[in-house]
Amino acid sequence: MHRKHFLKLCGYTFLVTTIPISLSGCSSIHYVEASASDNRLKINKREFIATKKDKTTIRPFIVISVSGLEFPIALYRASDSQYVALWTECTHQNCEVNPRSGILECPCHGSEYDISGIVLNGPAEDNLKSFHVTTDHENIYIHLS
């Protein structure tokens, strides 16, 4: 193989493998700070609304950081009145899973969970811990106990 052809092939391979990974990181994750009161978190439903350049969309999930907790909580929106809150600690070896739209992935060993916290792909064998969630007209309540 000629050097020029080899370098061209390397360049194409780099582009084909790097651009999709880069673009998947372009969608930003919305982080919310919360503190527990009466052993529950209160999150306003407006946190799921994203406005960019006069265009409004609904975020599929948000990530909640809670003071005093080692891992954040991923909160998925199934409908306006139904939400799923998941502890982001992988049940395999306690790494923090990365929430995505439709899936949670463990960067340490590749375990994958669906947005209900059910294991899709091991090595994890146990589902993610979930929290009881209730709502009212404008807020979402994540019950920590």
Secondary structure, DSSP 4 states (H G I P E B T S, - for coil): --HHHHHHHHHHHHHHHHHHHHHHT-SPPPEEEE--BTTEEEEEGGGGEEEETTEEEE-SEEEEEETT-SS-EEEEESSSS-EEEEE-B-TTT-PBPEEETTEEE-TTT--EE-TT--EEESS--SPPPEEEEEE-SSEEEEE--
